[in-house]
Amino acid sequence: MNAPEPAFLLDETDRRLVRATQAGLPLVPRPYHAVAEALGLPPEEVMARLARMQQAGAIRRIGVVPNHYALGYRANGMTVWDVADEEVDALGERVGRLPWVSHSYRRPRALPLWPYNLFAMVHAHSREEVEARVQEIAALLGGACRARDVLYSSRILKKTGLRLAD
């Protein structure tokens, strides 16, 4: 859980590239070439600009965003953990590497009602499977964990990243 990156300034070509890709890359054998053609740019420039934005932290990653429900993962739970502050970063990274955790992150506590500072999204086929995975996370966290809960998803409301305004 790294510190925020310094501001990265997008030029107009970067903005056009982000707008062209923010809803996803085209599902074709050479997606960067298709984007380049649509923008009137060489494919090498498209790839170099995306790589530069990713290296600068303006883009975190380029990857597939699966619909877990469509893949059969019907019991998705945001697990929340009250973890010792001095250990939360290291433990959060370990939790985030588990194959059935799509993301984990640190959040500030909202005491006294919300003591949780570590969040991890767990995907499973059933609530029983989620509960078993919660037990695995609890074992990984060990004595650093003081409390936990699971907030189950009922439906997807939004499954996109940030969008640039026109």
Order of alpha helices (4+ residues) and beta strands (2+ residues): alpha-alpha-alpha-beta-alpha-beta-beta-alpha-beta
